[in-house]
């Protein structure tokens, strides 16, 4: 994402989305009551011919609704127009839906602008590459696209081999070719991971047939937790050392570790965390996106309080499945203290 300006005083963000990932970032940051502006189109009827034409118009709207589709790769905001040019094309007070399109400039003016949102924007702005990750064994391959802010499962491919039915002579060629067809568009950065020896066979196949090298990493399984395990590997950290997904994973691991030690450093629940914030003891707070959306005003008051005491806050998107799974099991909000209070 090209961040042209972040005005901390007016809370205005001027940006140009460059990737589909950027649409997700803007969806996460923009809230009801914020203002978005940009170029759009209005369909106007010609009274003489009865035909309608799409006319270009610049609009500012108060956001009342947002519609994001990862399937259609689209992001739209709907609300009342309070500024337009030319005004004849988009009368003030009428509703309009503004689509955020790639490579075009937009501006969002927020009611509240939090540190975690600024971090998310800066991370998206500095993000240059995505990495393909193939997690496989001899029966199945899960293919992910990893960036600094999310991981997305883009394909599941089965080899056709089941258990001990086939011996070591099983031909993996079709399996490997199917995987390669998915990752070939981004083959400069490829991680192959999984249990057993199939990952090594696939790596060797790519070298011999396509002169394509990759980083090979050993994992204990190909289950949903495999991505979380992968992000904990030292050889992976060079790719994502300062990324949001690694920070969130480390935070959830710290919470689990302290919870297991029963040392009173791991706490959860909105009321308990809010009551402790004023002591300055909270190191960080993790909040699920769904918990935040359920009661935005209440949670934003907590975030304001947290930032006053220099407590790190992360709002975790539903796509970070392993972290969300733990968060939701503790009510959607957790924290770890810097020191014991009692």
Secondary structure, DSSP 8 states (H G I E B T S, - for coil): -EEEEEETTTTEEEEE--SHHHHHHHHHH--TT-EEEEEEEEEEE-TTT--EEEEEEEEEEEEEEEEEETTTTEEEEEEEEEEEESTTTS-TT-EEEEE--TTSEEEEE-S---HHHHHHHHHHHH----EEEEEE-SSEEEEEEE-SS-EEEEEEEE-S--TTSS-TT---HHHHHHHHHHHGGGTTSEEEEESSSHHHHHHHHHHHHH----EEEE-S-SSTTHHHHHHT-HHHHHHHTT-HHHHHHHHHHHHHHHHHHT-S-EEESHHHHHHHHTTT-EEEEEEEHHHHHHTHHHHHHHHHHHHHTT-EEEEE-TTSHHHHHHHHHTTTEEEEESS---
